[in-house]
Amino acid sequence: MNKYGAVIVRGIGGYTYRSKAERDHALWLEAERRSGRIKAWEYEKSYDLLAYEKLIGRHKPDFTITLKDGRNEVHEVKGGNATKTEAWGLRKKIFEANYPFIRYRVFEFGGERRSRTIQWE
């Protein structure tokens, strides 16, 4: 289990996902890729975070997606407020300032007793 209580699982692509929700999101992205609705996806691609042209850190959103038209977007899978930490919020804001041309999407999954649903922003 990880620090938020999520079970670490293996899934497609030989990746080890940090939660079942991330694995399920990867399965959905793979279905989108195979259907031709997206070109490709990558798990935990690292992005440099810069401030005043100096490296101040790195951010690894859960998924980087290449759309059919070549644009990119990143997906962050969240299991609720427990995973929406202050540090994550700051990294998200710095990422958006550094990469304004990459859409940043957050997908929230329901609790254990509710069915998992993707909530589009």
Buried (B, 14 or more C-beta within 10 A) or exposed (E): EEEEEBEEBEBEEEBEBBBBBBBBBBEBBBEBBEEEEBBEBBBEBEBEBEEEEEEEBEBBBBBBBBBEEEEBBBBBBBBEEEBBEEEBEEBBEBBEEBBEEBBBBBBBBBEEEEEBEBEEE
